[in-house]
Amino acid sequence: MKQFFPILMALTAYTMLSLGFVLQKKGIRWMGWKEAKNRVYYGNLAVWVSGFLIMNIYGVPSAIALKTLPPHIVAAFAGWGIVMLVLFSRFFLQEKIHRSDYYYSAAIVLGIFLLGWFEPHVQPNGYRIRAWGLILLTVVPTAIVIAALPKSLGKRLKTGCYASVSGMAAALMVVSLRLLVVRYGYDVSLYPASVFLYLYVFSALLSLVALQLALKSGSMIAVGPLQYAANIIYPVIAALLVFGQSLHIMQIPAVGLIVYSVSALLKKH
């Protein structure tokens, strides 16, 4: 029961994130609009802004979850976000739901359960933060998005790079938010004194820009699997490089099950 509320908050956070993602995709046409600004333009803009706001508000329940749960556990709930993404896509984008969706959804839930079940018990204050690991995980997505900017790169490669960077940066948001709530709790007045707040803001902007570039250059089916896979895997890497935490051997196939099911579920759509 002690973990029920943070788990509920993690579920809420990624439900909101998926809703925002779909709304932004639905309203993306306002970007690069070349005709006269009419009701269609402002309608798309309103839908996109709604998605943008929801995607940013998701940080509140996410922070509550991260007060108790480590980043790679919370980020694994991105798999739940995929289940909701399929449902929201059906409602807003009129996509079909397949029978296999139920199997993949069950596999995602199983993977999240196994990841949490085998999680070693570590007190939040017992972490030793490795600055070099945090710097490395910040530099990598930044370097990728810069390398993908030249027009000479193919559209497919650009989409893959931007989608991956969006997921990596979103994962860095989870890591930096965890560092903030563990160190300062919910006293946000103390956050401006911490470099972790600025890492969070930078990661949020990087994720947003990369996501828009990815959606602009590719379809959701190309963007979704890469973005969510990176969002799930990157915090696991952070557990090793940033927090110096060892993982249980069973957590590796659990992550693999989540990532595989997420990719299969999205590719089906």
NORTACOR-V866073 format. One record per residue. RES is the residue in three letters. PHI is phi in degrees with one decimal (none if undefined). PSI is psi in radians with two decimals (none if undefined). D_FIRST is the distance of its C-alpha to the first C-alpha in whole Angstrom. Layout:
res	phi	psi	d_first
RES	PHI	PSI	D_FIRST
RES	PHI	PSI	D_FIRST
This chain:
res	phi	psi	d_first
MET	none	-0.49	0
LYS	-62.1	-0.58	4
GLN	-91.9	-0.08	5
PHE	-61.3	-0.84	5
PHE	-65.7	-0.83	8
PRO	-62.3	-0.59	10
ILE	-65.9	-0.73	10
LEU	-60.4	-0.70	11
MET	-66.7	-0.65	13
ALA	-65.2	-0.72	15
LEU	-61.5	-0.76	15
THR	-63.4	-0.75	17
ALA	-59.5	-0.85	19
TYR	-79.1	-0.36	21
THR	-67.1	-0.77	21
MET	-64.2	-0.71	23
LEU	-62.7	-0.74	25
SER	-67.0	-0.69	26
LEU	-62.0	-0.78	28
GLY	-62.7	-0.69	29
PHE	-60.0	-0.83	31
VAL	-67.1	-0.69	32
LEU	-65.8	-0.65	34
GLN	-67.0	-0.68	35
LYS	-64.4	-0.71	37
LYS	-65.0	-0.61	38
GLY	-101.1	0.19	40
ILE	-64.8	-0.28	41
ARG	-63.2	-0.32	45
TRP	-66.8	-0.45	45
MET	-73.7	2.24	46
GLY	75.8	0.32	49
TRP	-63.2	2.19	50
LYS	-109.6	-0.18	54
GLU	-88.8	3.13	55
ALA	-64.6	2.46	56
LYS	-72.3	1.89	52
ASN	-120.7	-2.87	52
ARG	-62.9	-0.61	49
VAL	-64.5	-0.77	48
TYR	-60.6	-0.88	47
TYR	-69.5	-0.52	46
GLY	-65.0	-0.79	43
ASN	-63.3	-0.70	42
LEU	-63.6	-0.72	42
ALA	-64.3	-0.73	40
VAL	-64.5	-0.77	37
TRP	-62.8	-0.78	37
VAL	-63.2	-0.69	37
SER	-59.6	-0.77	34
GLY	-63.4	-0.70	32
PHE	-61.6	-0.78	33
LEU	-66.3	-0.76	31
ILE	-63.6	-0.71	28
MET	-64.8	-0.48	28
ASN	-87.4	-0.55	28
ILE	-69.0	-0.41	26
TYR	-58.5	-0.34	23
GLY	-64.2	-0.41	23
VAL	-68.2	-1.01	21
PRO	-64.5	-0.50	18
SER	-64.8	-0.73	18
ALA	-63.5	-0.69	19
ILE	-63.5	-0.73	16
ALA	-65.7	-0.69	14
LEU	-72.1	-0.26	16
LYS	-63.8	-0.51	16
THR	-113.3	-0.69	13
LEU	-98.5	2.50	14
PRO	-70.7	2.78	17
PRO	-56.7	-0.72	20
HIS	-71.9	-0.39	20
ILE	-76.3	-0.80	17
VAL	-63.3	-0.76	17
ALA	-64.4	-0.48	21
ALA	-63.7	-0.41	20
PHE	-70.3	-0.08	18
ALA	-59.6	-0.47	22
GLY	-61.7	-0.73	22
TRP	-62.4	-0.63	20
GLY	-59.6	-0.57	23
ILE	-67.7	-0.72	25
VAL	-57.7	-0.79	24
MET	-69.7	-0.56	24
LEU	-61.1	-0.72	27
VAL	-63.3	-0.77	29
LEU	-64.9	-0.78	28
PHE	-66.5	-0.63	29
SER	-65.1	-0.61	32
ARG	-64.7	-0.71	33
PHE	-77.4	-0.79	33
PHE	-92.4	-0.57	35
LEU	-110.1	0.07	37
GLN	57.3	0.66	38
GLU	-85.8	2.66	37
LYS	-81.9	2.54	36
ILE	-100.4	2.24	33
HIS	-101.1	2.81	34
ARG	-62.5	-0.65	33
SER	-65.3	-0.35	32
ASP	-57.7	-0.64	29
TYR	-66.9	-0.67	27
TYR	-68.4	-0.79	27
TYR	-65.4	-0.65	27
SER	-63.1	-0.74	24
ALA	-63.9	-0.67	22
ALA	-65.9	-0.66	23
ILE	-63.8	-0.81	22
VAL	-60.9	-0.72	18
LEU	-62.6	-0.76	19
GLY	-61.9	-0.73	20
ILE	-64.0	-0.73	17
PHE	-61.5	-0.81	15
LEU	-65.5	-0.68	17
LEU	-61.3	-0.75	18
GLY	-74.0	-0.63	14
TRP	-63.5	-0.69	14
PHE	-95.5	0.18	17
GLU	-67.7	2.13	17
PRO	-62.3	2.47	18
HIS	-79.1	1.98	16
VAL	-130.5	2.21	18
GLN	-66.2	2.38	18
PRO	-52.8	-0.72	19
ASN	-76.3	-0.11	22
GLY	-84.6	-0.11	23
TYR	-69.9	2.48	24
ARG	-109.2	1.96	28
ILE	-75.1	2.20	29
ARG	-97.4	1.85	32
ALA	-61.3	-0.67	34
TRP	-63.7	-0.61	36
GLY	-67.9	-0.70	34
LEU	-66.5	-0.71	32
ILE	-64.0	-0.79	36
LEU	-60.6	-0.79	37
LEU	-69.5	-0.32	34
THR	-85.5	-0.66	35
VAL	-69.0	-0.69	39
VAL	-57.7	-0.97	38
PRO	-65.5	-0.57	37
THR	-63.0	-0.76	40
ALA	-66.2	-0.65	42
ILE	-66.1	-0.78	42
VAL	-67.6	-0.59	42
ILE	-68.4	-0.72	45
ALA	-66.6	-0.42	47
ALA	-87.6	-0.07	46
LEU	-70.6	-0.63	48
PRO	-55.8	2.44	51
LYS	-69.1	-0.30	53
SER	-68.8	-0.36	54
LEU	-71.1	2.52	51
GLY	-65.7	2.70	50
LYS	-63.3	-0.67	48
ARG	-66.6	-0.74	46
LEU	-66.1	-0.71	45
LYS	-59.1	-0.80	45
THR	-59.1	-0.78	42
GLY	-62.7	-0.75	40
CYS	-65.1	-0.85	40
TYR	-64.3	-0.72	39
ALA	-64.5	-0.75	36
SER	-64.5	-0.76	35
VAL	-63.0	-0.71	36
SER	-58.8	-0.74	34
GLY	-68.2	-0.74	31
MET	-61.5	-0.80	31
ALA	-65.6	-0.66	31
ALA	-63.2	-0.65	28
ALA	-66.3	-0.65	27
LEU	-65.1	-0.54	28
MET	-61.8	-0.74	27
VAL	-63.8	-0.77	23
VAL	-64.3	-0.83	25
SER	-67.6	-0.61	26
LEU	-67.1	-0.67	24
ARG	-60.1	-0.77	21
LEU	-63.5	-0.63	24
LEU	-68.8	-0.84	25
VAL	-73.2	-0.49	21
VAL	-71.5	-0.69	21
ARG	-82.0	-0.69	24
TYR	-118.3	-0.02	25
GLY	66.3	-2.44	21
TYR	-102.6	0.27	22
ASP	-82.1	1.50	25
VAL	-66.9	-0.29	27
SER	-65.6	-0.34	30
LEU	-89.5	-0.26	30
TYR	-62.0	-0.70	30
PRO	-59.5	-0.35	33
ALA	-82.1	-0.09	34
SER	-106.9	2.43	32
VAL	-66.9	-0.37	34
PHE	-66.3	-0.52	30
LEU	-64.8	-0.74	31
TYR	-72.8	-0.51	34
LEU	-66.7	-0.69	33
TYR	-62.1	-0.83	30
VAL	-63.7	-0.78	33
PHE	-61.3	-0.76	35
SER	-65.0	-0.69	33
ALA	-63.4	-0.77	32
LEU	-66.3	-0.74	36
LEU	-63.1	-0.75	36
SER	-64.1	-0.74	34
LEU	-63.5	-0.86	35
VAL	-62.8	-0.81	39
ALA	-63.0	-0.66	38
LEU	-65.3	-0.76	36
GLN	-64.6	-0.71	39
LEU	-64.1	-0.68	42
ALA	-67.1	-0.80	40
LEU	-65.7	-0.55	40
LYS	-73.2	-0.60	43
SER	-97.0	-0.20	45
GLY	-148.6	2.99	43
SER	-82.5	2.89	41
MET	-61.2	-0.58	37
ILE	-66.9	-0.48	37
ALA	-83.5	-0.59	38
VAL	-80.7	-0.84	36
GLY	-54.1	-0.98	33
PRO	-58.1	-0.75	32
LEU	-68.3	-0.76	34
GLN	-63.3	-0.81	32
TYR	-73.2	-0.61	28
ALA	-62.5	-0.78	29
ALA	-65.0	-0.65	30
ASN	-64.0	-0.53	27
ILE	-86.9	-0.74	25
ILE	-76.2	-0.67	27
TYR	-59.3	-0.72	28
PRO	-65.6	-0.50	25
VAL	-65.4	-0.74	25
ILE	-63.5	-0.67	28
ALA	-63.5	-0.62	27
ALA	-58.3	-0.62	25
LEU	-82.1	-0.84	28
LEU	-84.8	-0.57	31
VAL	-95.8	-0.83	29
PHE	-96.0	-0.15	26
GLY	61.0	0.55	28
GLN	-94.5	2.34	25
SER	-83.0	2.56	25
LEU	-106.2	2.57	24
HIS	-71.3	2.51	23
ILE	-57.1	-0.55	26
MET	-74.6	-0.26	24
GLN	-74.1	-0.43	22
ILE	-65.9	-0.93	26
PRO	-64.7	-0.47	26
ALA	-63.7	-0.79	23
VAL	-63.6	-0.73	24
GLY	-60.6	-0.70	27
LEU	-64.0	-0.74	26
ILE	-63.6	-0.86	24
VAL	-63.3	-0.77	27
TYR	-61.6	-0.81	30
SER	-66.5	-0.67	28
VAL	-61.9	-0.85	28
SER	-63.2	-0.77	31
ALA	-64.1	-0.70	32
LEU	-64.8	-0.75	31
LEU	-72.6	-0.68	32
LYS	-64.3	-0.50	36
LYS	-65.2	-0.38	36
HIS	-107.3	none	36
